[in-house]
Amino acid sequence: MTQSTPRSRKAAKPAARAAKARPAAAETPRTIAVSGSQSGLGLAIRQRLQAHGVSVIGIDLPGKGAEVEADLSTPEGRAKAVEGVTERCAGVLQGAVANAGIDSSDAALTFQVNYHGVVDVLEGLRPALAAAGRASAVVTASHAALISPGVRESAAAALLAGHDRRAALYAGASAGGPYAVSKLAVARWIRSHAATSDWAGQGISLNGVCPGAIRTPLLEKDLADKVKGPIIRAMPKPLGEIAETGDLAGIFEFLLSPDSRYIVGQLIVCDGGVESMWREQDWPRPWDISLPRFLFKLFGPR
Ligand SMILES: NC(=O)c1ccc[n+]([C@@H]2O[C@H](COP(=O)([O-])OP(=O)(O)OC[C@H]3O[C@@H](n4cnc5c(N)ncnc54)[C@H](O)[C@@H]3O)[C@@H](O)[C@H]2O)c1
């Protein structure tokens, strides 16, 4: 244990007094938008944030009781979500969680909600996040992108390029189906955008969370499926059980807090150890780059 010296004890008193006397600038209420806020993980994130004084603007399907009702599976719905949130936060937003998602065999619908519903909403809210001076954006991805066999890079690349039909064609061949492809595509989008001048350069820390199975209505539906159910049940559980939403909400809260500001472009896998158990040697991976290429990256044009 670190012993405090008489000198540091002395210094602590005025500092503590100053902290007490400090005006409540740090306690200015934060406003955070959460999509898929009315069920499962999104609801748990909403409740956790609200319990700690955050003003939450929920986005969910019409009739679900969210502050902003919008169907994220259509471009019009996504525009409505962005407009509704921007209006409610008066153009200044401290955080956004792109969490709404579905697991459907309908590839076109899955891509609309899980990929475009993330990218369009976050891009649309970026000016409001930038206006806050310092903000966070968190995407609910999934460990399905990392542990489903045969998820094709070409399918995710097609989605990122806006070729949804081609992505659906390539997704058909993989075990994870369109769901895993959509989650790989959002993960790639996070990695390629987070450190750019549009995001980190505007003071916005953009990251993703990759949960494993969590007990929510979405999982209950998958558990009832004849094919998916047995696979999910057979998954290893290094921690002994399937996660509850409360096991995940605090991770989002941390990623939305100023304390995590230096985490940028990361995918936080929180699946109780499944990915690290199965892919223990795959990460961290040393950087296989030649010295000239590295020097070009370091000193060349950006
Ligand atoms: N439950 C799991 O095991 C698990 C595992 C990994 C990742 N995830 C991800 O977590 C996120 C939340 O899922 P969940 O398990 O809480 O599911 P859920 O079904 O309980 O909640 C999803 C929410 O998204 C909303 N939503 C769905 N389609 C929408 C649309 N078109 N427009 C607006 N809102 C829409 C739903 O109304 C619902 O409120 C999803 O992105 C999912 O892929 C879940």
The ligand as an SDF file (V2000), in Angstrom:
LIG
                    3D

 44 48  0  0  0  0  0  0  0  0999 V2000
  -29.3990  -10.3980  -26.0800 N   0  0  0  0  0  0  0  0  0  0  0  0
  -28.2480  -10.8690  -26.4890 C   0  0  0  0  0  0  0  0  0  0  0  0
  -27.8720  -12.0220  -26.2230 O   0  0  0  0  0  0  0  0  0  0  0  0
  -27.3180   -9.9930  -27.2950 C   0  0  0  0  0  0  0  0  0  0  0  0
  -25.9990  -10.4130  -27.5040 C   0  0  0  0  0  0  0  0  0  0  0  0
  -25.1400   -9.6010  -28.2250 C   0  0  0  0  0  0  0  0  0  0  0  0
  -25.5760   -8.3850  -28.7350 C   0  0  0  0  0  0  0  0  0  0  0  0
  -26.8790   -8.0170  -28.5200 N   0  0  0  0  0  0  0  0  0  0  0  0
  -27.2990   -6.7340  -29.0910 C   0  0  0  0  0  0  0  0  0  0  0  0
  -27.8520   -5.9320  -28.0670 O   0  0  0  0  0  0  0  0  0  0  0  0
  -28.7330   -4.9740  -28.6510 C   0  0  0  0  0  0  0  0  0  0  0  0
  -30.0190   -4.9330  -27.8390 C   0  0  0  0  0  0  0  0  0  0  0  0
  -30.6570   -6.1790  -27.9750 O   0  0  0  0  0  0  0  0  0  0  0  0
  -31.5510   -6.8360  -26.8310 P   0  0  0  0  0  0  0  0  0  0  0  0
  -31.0230   -8.1940  -26.6220 O   0  0  0  0  0  0  0  0  0  0  0  0
  -31.6860   -5.9060  -25.7050 O   0  0  0  0  0  0  0  0  0  0  0  0
  -32.9050   -7.0070  -27.6580 O   0  0  0  0  0  0  0  0  0  0  0  0
  -34.4050   -6.5180  -27.3710 P   0  0  0  0  0  0  0  0  0  0  0  0
  -35.1990   -7.1240  -28.4710 O   0  0  0  0  0  0  0  0  0  0  0  0
  -34.7710   -6.7600  -25.9740 O   0  0  0  0  0  0  0  0  0  0  0  0
  -34.2920   -4.9450  -27.5940 O   0  0  0  0  0  0  0  0  0  0  0  0
  -34.0770   -4.3840  -28.8560 C   0  0  0  0  0  0  0  0  0  0  0  0
  -34.7250   -3.0110  -28.8960 C   0  0  0  0  0  0  0  0  0  0  0  0
  -34.4990   -2.4600  -30.2010 O   0  0  0  0  0  0  0  0  0  0  0  0
  -35.7340   -1.9510  -30.6870 C   0  0  0  0  0  0  0  0  0  0  0  0
  -35.7910   -2.0160  -32.1450 N   0  0  0  0  0  0  0  0  0  0  0  0
  -35.8180   -3.1180  -32.9110 C   0  0  0  0  0  0  0  0  0  0  0  0
  -36.0020   -2.7780  -34.1910 N   0  0  0  0  0  0  0  0  0  0  0  0
  -36.0970   -1.4320  -34.2300 C   0  0  0  0  0  0  0  0  0  0  0  0
  -36.3150   -0.4960  -35.2580 C   0  0  0  0  0  0  0  0  0  0  0  0
  -36.5130   -0.8680  -36.5230 N   0  0  0  0  0  0  0  0  0  0  0  0
  -36.3720    0.8110  -34.9430 N   0  0  0  0  0  0  0  0  0  0  0  0
  -36.2230    1.2160  -33.6550 C   0  0  0  0  0  0  0  0  0  0  0  0
  -36.0060    0.3770  -32.6420 N   0  0  0  0  0  0  0  0  0  0  0  0
  -35.9610   -0.9310  -32.9160 C   0  0  0  0  0  0  0  0  0  0  0  0
  -36.7860   -2.8680  -30.0850 C   0  0  0  0  0  0  0  0  0  0  0  0
  -38.0780   -2.2770  -30.1190 O   0  0  0  0  0  0  0  0  0  0  0  0
  -36.2430   -3.0670  -28.6950 C   0  0  0  0  0  0  0  0  0  0  0  0
  -36.6520   -2.0570  -27.8000 O   0  0  0  0  0  0  0  0  0  0  0  0
  -28.9190   -5.4120  -30.1060 C   0  0  0  0  0  0  0  0  0  0  0  0
  -28.1270   -4.5940  -30.9380 O   0  0  0  0  0  0  0  0  0  0  0  0
  -28.4070   -6.8260  -30.1150 C   0  0  0  0  0  0  0  0  0  0  0  0
  -27.9330   -7.2240  -31.3730 O   0  0  0  0  0  0  0  0  0  0  0  0
  -27.7540   -8.7720  -27.8100 C   0  0  0  0  0  0  0  0  0  0  0  0
  1  2  1  0
  2  3  2  0
  2  4  1  0
  4  5  1  0
  4 44  2  0
  5  6  2  0
  6  7  1  0
  7  8  2  0
  8  9  1  0
  8 44  1  0
  9 10  1  0
  9 42  1  0
 10 11  1  0
 11 12  1  0
 11 40  1  0
 12 13  1  0
 13 14  1  0
 14 15  2  0
 14 16  1  0
 14 17  1  0
 17 18  1  0
 18 19  2  0
 18 20  1  0
 18 21  1  0
 21 22  1  0
 22 23  1  0
 23 24  1  0
 23 38  1  0
 24 25  1  0
 25 26  1  0
 25 36  1  0
 26 27  1  0
 26 35  1  0
 27 28  2  0
 28 29  1  0
 29 30  1  0
 29 35  2  0
 30 31  1  0
 30 32  2  0
 32 33  1  0
 33 34  2  0
 34 35  1  0
 36 37  1  0
 36 38  1  0
 38 39  1  0
 40 41  1  0
 40 42  1  0
 42 43  1  0
M  CHG  2   8   1  16  -1
M  END
$$$$
